[in-house]
Amino acid sequence: MKKLIITLITLCIALSANAQFYVGGGLRFSSNAENDLTTFSFTPELGYNLSDSFAVGSAFVFSSRSVDSYSTGTVSFKPYARYTFAELGIVRFFVDGAVTLTKPKNGDGSWEIGAYPGIAIPVNERLSFVAHIGQLSYNSSSVFTLAVDNSVSAGLFFHF
């Protein structure tokens, strides 16, 4: 047992010596006056940069959606792999491949698998601005979605 604990501690120290962890979150708001639909979500996130172009992480998505006078909330868990495919100056273009598991306040859970494009712009050495727009996804309701819409998520990330 001692050897296992010492091995785990040594592994943690080795991984954190050149740590590339990041923590942050985003906000998303969308509104459609035609359908009287409003959606708001908050997404805290934690990840690890494996290289300059590949990262893994997970996010929790807390959402609220209201249509007319009815409103509902959901909680989602969203593990992802992020691939940065291009850089233009300081702007990094990436796509997140993710599986989203969602549980509404009332009702059955659902899942979605998809690709979510985004950009990252460093503010300084430790802070970056990240935004997502659009998606290409398939969900448990057998719905295929290709969307670039008015619901942009934006957030800040702190890099350790």
Secondary structure as UniProt FT lines:
FT   HELIX           2..17
FT   STRAND          21..32
FT   TURN            33..36
FT   STRAND          37..49
FT   STRAND          54..67
FT   TURN            68..69
FT   STRAND          70..88
FT   TURN            89..90
FT   STRAND          91..104
FT   STRAND          110..122
FT   STRAND          127..132
FT   STRAND          135..139
FT   TURN            140..141
FT   STRAND          144..147
FT   STRAND          153..159
//
